[in-house]
Amino acid sequence: MSDRLDGLWHDEDFADWYPRNGRPGLSPAQLATVCVLQFLLGLSDRQAAEAVRCRIDFKYAMAMEMDDPGFHHSVLADFRDRPC
């Protein structure tokens, strides 16, 4: 997926969604990718977060390192609830 969609969206595309100061967040482009995969596969937030932690295909699609620990499932709801 990342091979085909590379350049579809970048973190800068979501810059207005996040404050300029504070702790760095997760990559919005990666969160958008996992939301698309979640929708396509009919996964809950917990299932999608688990897939990011455990599935090589999710890590590949999101251009993550194999040892990346992923994120808590609540991050997905927070991402979707951000005002555009």
Backbone bond lengths (Angstrom), bond angles and torsions (degrees), N, CA, C in turn:
res aa  C-N    CA-C-N  psi(-1)  N-CA   C-N-CA  omega(-1)  CA-C   N-CA-C  phi
1 M - - - 1.439 - - 1.527 110.19 -
2 S 1.324 116.96 -44.57 1.463 117.77 -179.11 1.519 111.21 -64.64
3 D 1.338 117.28 -29.21 1.464 119.70 177.45 1.525 111.15 -64.95
4 R 1.314 116.54 -39.96 1.469 121.30 -178.09 1.526 112.88 -81.66
5 L 1.317 116.24 -35.05 1.464 120.15 -173.87 1.518 113.50 -101.64
6 D 1.327 117.62 5.50 1.451 120.15 -178.79 1.523 109.50 -54.23
7 G 1.292 115.28 125.62 1.455 120.04 -178.95 1.514 113.79 92.14
8 L 1.341 117.62 -1.35 1.470 120.21 178.56 1.521 110.41 -63.56
9 W 1.325 116.20 -44.25 1.456 120.70 174.25 1.516 109.39 -147.17
10 H 1.310 114.49 154.22 1.468 122.53 -178.20 1.520 107.72 -131.48
11 D 1.328 116.15 161.43 1.458 120.25 179.61 1.524 111.85 -55.00
12 E 1.321 116.29 -35.18 1.467 120.07 -179.33 1.531 112.25 -62.70
13 D 1.328 117.36 -25.71 1.464 121.18 178.85 1.531 111.69 -64.37
14 F 1.326 116.88 -20.28 1.456 122.37 -176.93 1.526 111.95 -109.56
15 A 1.301 117.81 12.74 1.464 122.16 -173.36 1.525 112.48 -58.03
16 D 1.312 117.99 -35.77 1.463 120.68 -178.54 1.529 112.32 -71.65
17 W 1.315 117.89 -13.60 1.466 122.19 -179.04 1.518 112.34 -81.10
18 Y 1.332 117.50 -16.53 1.457 121.84 -171.48 1.514 111.53 -123.81
19 P 1.344 116.92 146.77 1.466 119.07 175.50 1.528 110.46 -69.40
20 R 1.292 116.08 157.51 1.461 121.46 -177.71 1.537 112.19 -80.25
21 N 1.337 116.99 -19.11 1.463 119.81 -177.71 1.530 109.31 -114.42
22 G 1.301 115.70 171.85 1.461 119.94 178.66 1.518 112.34 100.01
23 R 1.313 114.36 -173.92 1.458 121.66 -177.51 1.525 110.37 -68.22
24 P 1.320 118.08 137.42 1.463 119.64 177.48 1.526 110.36 -62.45
25 G 1.309 115.71 138.66 1.457 120.74 179.27 1.513 111.81 -94.60
26 L 1.302 114.40 -176.48 1.460 120.57 175.13 1.521 109.07 -72.74
27 S 1.296 115.92 159.46 1.454 120.87 -179.25 1.530 110.44 -64.03
28 P 1.330 118.06 117.83 1.461 120.08 178.08 1.524 112.36 -61.31
29 A 1.325 117.49 -34.22 1.464 119.97 178.56 1.528 110.14 -64.53
30 Q 1.331 117.07 -39.50 1.461 119.92 176.84 1.518 111.22 -67.48
31 L 1.321 117.50 -40.01 1.461 120.25 178.25 1.529 110.83 -65.09
32 A 1.317 117.55 -38.08 1.467 120.35 176.46 1.529 110.06 -63.35
33 T 1.327 116.85 -40.56 1.459 120.88 178.82 1.517 111.34 -63.05
34 V 1.328 116.72 -45.68 1.468 118.40 -179.51 1.528 110.72 -67.19
35 C 1.321 118.43 -31.59 1.473 120.62 176.33 1.529 110.80 -64.82
36 V 1.313 117.21 -39.07 1.469 120.72 176.73 1.528 110.05 -64.80
37 L 1.334 116.96 -47.08 1.466 120.68 178.21 1.529 110.66 -61.54
38 Q 1.309 116.41 -40.77 1.460 121.72 178.94 1.524 110.46 -59.64
39 F 1.309 116.84 -46.00 1.456 121.35 179.59 1.526 110.98 -64.47
40 L 1.326 116.30 -47.51 1.466 120.15 -177.67 1.525 112.76 -61.56
41 L 1.322 116.33 -35.50 1.464 120.89 -176.53 1.529 113.28 -96.97
42 G 1.324 116.44 -1.94 1.461 120.42 178.68 1.524 113.08 64.38
43 L 1.331 116.34 42.43 1.460 121.26 -177.21 1.526 111.10 -96.36
44 S 1.323 115.47 147.77 1.457 120.49 171.07 1.533 107.90 -74.81
45 D 1.321 116.51 171.09 1.462 119.77 177.22 1.525 110.70 -60.54
46 R 1.321 116.94 -42.71 1.470 120.57 179.31 1.522 111.05 -62.42
47 Q 1.324 116.74 -44.28 1.461 120.64 -179.80 1.529 111.32 -65.12
48 A 1.324 117.27 -39.97 1.464 120.75 179.38 1.527 110.72 -66.07
49 A 1.331 117.45 -43.19 1.467 120.51 178.55 1.529 110.32 -64.24
50 E 1.313 117.36 -38.52 1.462 120.91 177.38 1.529 110.65 -65.75
51 A 1.326 116.64 -39.86 1.469 120.44 177.75 1.526 110.78 -62.07
52 V 1.319 117.23 -38.70 1.467 120.81 177.89 1.532 110.01 -63.32
53 R 1.324 117.27 -37.48 1.466 120.87 179.94 1.521 112.47 -73.11
54 C 1.338 117.62 -32.86 1.467 120.27 -166.06 1.527 116.04 -115.91
55 R 1.305 118.53 -23.28 1.463 119.87 -172.08 1.518 111.76 -99.59
56 I 1.301 115.06 128.28 1.461 121.19 179.89 1.527 110.62 -64.30
57 D 1.332 117.79 -37.56 1.460 119.68 -178.44 1.527 112.04 -65.08
58 F 1.320 117.51 -35.80 1.465 120.12 176.18 1.527 109.83 -67.77
59 K 1.319 116.72 -45.52 1.466 119.73 179.73 1.529 110.75 -60.65
60 Y 1.314 116.67 -40.75 1.462 121.00 178.95 1.533 110.53 -64.65
61 A 1.322 116.50 -46.70 1.466 120.68 -179.01 1.522 111.49 -61.63
62 M 1.327 116.42 -31.35 1.457 120.80 -178.03 1.523 112.46 -95.95
63 A 1.337 117.10 4.76 1.468 122.74 -179.57 1.525 111.27 54.72
64 M 1.342 115.74 44.94 1.460 122.04 179.68 1.524 109.64 -100.29
65 E 1.312 115.63 154.48 1.459 120.96 172.49 1.528 108.40 -70.80
66 M 1.317 117.24 150.01 1.462 121.19 -178.12 1.525 112.55 -62.97
67 D 1.326 118.00 -27.20 1.457 120.55 -179.41 1.528 112.90 -93.83
68 D 1.332 117.68 7.57 1.459 121.32 177.84 1.527 108.59 -63.80
69 P 1.334 118.36 129.28 1.461 120.68 -175.82 1.530 114.57 -77.10
70 G 1.328 118.21 -7.34 1.461 120.07 -179.16 1.520 111.55 82.31
71 F 1.327 116.71 -148.61 1.456 121.42 -175.49 1.523 109.57 -153.24
72 H 1.317 115.52 166.36 1.463 122.14 177.78 1.531 108.77 -72.61
73 H 1.308 116.49 144.85 1.467 120.80 -176.49 1.527 113.64 -60.55
74 S 1.321 118.41 -26.02 1.467 120.89 -178.71 1.528 112.03 -66.46
75 V 1.320 117.59 -19.20 1.463 121.54 179.04 1.529 110.74 -61.31
76 L 1.330 116.96 -34.71 1.468 120.17 -178.41 1.528 111.57 -66.04
77 A 1.324 117.31 -44.20 1.471 120.14 177.95 1.521 110.41 -64.07
78 D 1.342 116.86 -41.68 1.465 120.25 177.90 1.530 111.08 -60.81
79 F 1.332 116.68 -40.68 1.458 121.31 -179.75 1.531 110.27 -64.28
80 R 1.323 116.57 -46.21 1.471 120.29 -178.64 1.531 111.92 -66.82
81 D 1.331 117.27 -29.32 1.466 120.87 -177.27 1.516 113.82 -82.60
82 R 1.327 118.12 -6.89 1.458 119.98 -179.57 1.529 110.10 -66.35
83 P 1.320 116.76 137.13 1.475 119.33 176.99 1.519 109.80 -70.20
84 C 1.304 116.44 138.99 1.468 120.86 179.52 1.506 110.71 -89.95
